Amino acid sequence: MADLPPGAPSPSARPPGVGARSQPSERNPAAGSGWPSPPPHPLVAEVFAALDEAEVEWSLLRGEASLASPSGDVDLLVSPDDLRTMEAALAGLAVVPLERWGGGVHRTFLGYHAPSDRWIELDVEPELDYGPHASFLVNWMLPSLRTDLARGCLARRRRLGGVWVLDPDDAFWALLLHCIVDKASVAPRHP
């Protein structure tokens, strides 16, 4: 069985209908539908389709090349106005929020895909903020950068196959700030 993210229950320990599909779907909505090659993991594709169907304003922040087999979380920018709609859309896929203290407005969702025996974690940001996301009481001495750029970035997003992505200029700056302020380094996987 795949490794579980910290704090996640095992699929067999969950109540019926919570975090697992009652009838696992083998279909991949990305297959043969103009998605980037290779197409996203089936659950990721279903998440993207559900967000579009619910008319949620969203964009992938980074990681287009790893959507077929995400090794970490899938980073999304979602309009703050659409967070409740997004949560309802994802609940239909048994992708549920993980409650974490100190995450600020940042949200984490977790879903299990039984056919591939994979956990998929979504890292959802309603704002483009960098640095510590926890409470001021905890991180008052750590530097952070708060912006009001999310709405503009979402307005300029582009469709790449079945995936909303940031405009290339916005994607460059968002990735650079993520690497420098959040991670304090640029990983070799980033071109």
C-alpha positions in Angstrom: 0.0 0.0 0.0 1.2 3.6 -0.7 2.7 5.6 2.1 0.2 7.8 3.9 0.7 11.5 4.5 1.3 12.4 8.2 -2.0 12.3 10.1 -4.0 10.5 7.4 -6.1 7.5 8.5 -5.6 4.3 6.6 -8.3 3.7 4.0 -9.7 0.8 5.9 -10.0 2.9 9.1 -12.4 5.5 7.6 -16.1 5.5 8.0 -17.9 4.5 4.7 -18.2 7.3 2.3 -15.5 9.5 4.0 -12.3 10.0 2.1 -12.8 6.9 -0.1 -15.1 6.2 -3.0 -18.0 3.8 -2.4 -17.4 2.5 -6.0 -13.9 3.3 -7.2 -13.9 4.7 -10.7 -11.4 3.3 -13.2 -12.1 6.2 -15.7 -9.7 9.0 -16.3 -11.5 12.1 -17.6 -8.2 13.2 -19.0 -7.7 10.3 -21.3 -8.0 11.4 -25.0 -9.4 14.9 -24.1 -6.6 17.3 -25.1 -4.7 17.1 -21.8 -1.0 17.6 -21.7 1.0 14.5 -22.2 1.0 12.4 -20.1 -2.4 13.2 -18.8 -2.9 13.9 -15.1 -3.5 11.2 -12.5 -7.1 10.1 -12.8 -8.1 11.7 -9.4 -6.3 14.9 -10.2 -8.2 15.0 -13.6 -11.5 14.4 -11.8 -10.7 17.2 -9.3 -10.0 19.7 -12.2 -13.2 18.6 -14.0 -15.2 19.0 -10.8 -13.8 22.5 -10.2 -14.6 23.5 -13.8 -18.1 22.0 -13.5 -18.8 24.0 -10.3 -17.4 27.1 -12.0 -14.7 27.6 -9.5 -12.0 30.1 -10.5 -8.8 28.2 -10.1 -5.3 27.7 -11.5 -2.5 25.3 -11.0 0.4 27.2 -9.4 3.3 24.9 -10.5 4.1 21.3 -11.3 2.4 20.7 -14.7 5.0 18.2 -15.6 4.3 16.0 -12.5 0.5 15.8 -12.7 0.5 12.2 -14.0 2.2 11.0 -10.8 2.4 13.7 -8.2 5.2 13.0 -5.8 4.1 15.8 -3.4 1.1 18.0 -3.2 -0.7 19.6 -6.1 -0.6 23.4 -5.7 -3.7 25.3 -6.6 -4.7 29.0 -6.5 -8.4 29.3 -5.9 -10.5 32.5 -5.7 -11.3 33.2 -2.1 -14.9 33.7 -3.2 -15.1 30.1 -4.4 -13.6 28.2 -1.4 -17.0 26.9 -0.2 -18.0 25.9 -3.7 -14.7 24.2 -4.2 -15.1 22.3 -0.9 -18.6 21.1 -1.9 -17.3 20.0 -5.4 -14.4 18.1 -3.9 -16.6 16.4 -1.3 -18.4 14.6 -4.2 -15.1 13.0 -5.0 -14.3 12.1 -1.4 -11.5 14.7 -1.4 -11.8 16.2 2.1 -10.2 19.1 3.9 -7.5 18.3 6.5 -7.8 20.7 9.5 -4.4 22.0 10.5 -3.7 24.7 13.0 -1.4 27.4 11.9 -2.1 27.2 8.2 -3.5 30.7 7.8 -5.9 30.9 4.9 -4.0 28.0 3.3 -6.1 24.8 2.9 -5.1 21.2 2.5 -7.3 18.5 0.9 -6.7 14.8 0.8 -8.2 12.1 -1.4 -7.5 8.4 -1.9 -7.6 6.8 -5.4 -8.2 3.1 -4.8 -7.4 1.8 -8.3 -3.9 3.3 -8.2 -3.6 2.9 -4.4 -2.5 6.6 -4.2 -3.1 9.4 -1.8 -3.4 12.8 -3.6 -2.9 16.0 -1.5 -4.1 19.3 -2.7 -2.4 22.5 -1.4 -5.0 25.3 -1.9 -4.1 28.9 -1.7 -6.7 31.7 -1.9 -4.0 34.3 -1.8 -0.4 34.6 -3.1 1.3 35.0 0.2 4.8 33.8 0.9 6.6 32.9 4.1 5.1 31.6 7.4 1.4 31.0 7.2 0.8 30.4 10.9 -0.6 32.8 13.4 1.2 36.1 14.1 1.5 34.9 17.7 3.7 32.0 16.5 5.6 33.5 13.7 5.9 37.2 14.6 9.7 37.2 14.1 9.8 35.3 10.8 9.7 37.4 7.5 6.7 37.1 5.2 5.4 38.6 2.1 1.7 39.3 1.8 0.3 40.3 -1.6 -3.1 41.1 -3.2 -2.1 39.5 -6.6 -4.3 36.4 -6.6 -7.3 38.0 -8.4 -5.1 39.5 -11.1 -3.3 36.2 -11.6 -6.6 34.3 -11.9 -7.9 36.9 -14.4 -4.8 36.3 -16.6 -4.8 32.5 -16.3 -4.7 30.4 -19.4 -6.0 27.0 -20.4 -3.4 24.3 -21.2 -5.4 21.3 -22.3 -7.7 20.6 -19.4 -5.7 22.6 -16.8 -5.9 26.2 -15.9 -2.3 27.5 -15.5 -0.9 30.9 -14.6 0.1 33.3 -17.4 3.8 32.7 -18.0 4.9 36.0 -16.5 2.8 35.4 -13.3 4.0 31.8 -13.1 7.7 32.9 -13.2 7.2 35.4 -10.4 5.0 33.1 -8.3 7.6 30.3 -8.6 10.5 32.6 -7.9 8.9 34.0 -4.7 7.9 30.5 -3.6 11.5 29.3 -4.0 13.1 32.2 -2.4 10.7 33.2 0.4 9.0 29.8 1.2 11.9 27.4 0.5 15.0 29.6 0.7 16.4 27.8 -2.4 15.6 26.9 -6.0 15.3 23.2 -6.5 17.0 21.6 -9.5 13.6 20.5 -10.9 12.7 24.1 -11.6 14.0 25.3 -15.0 
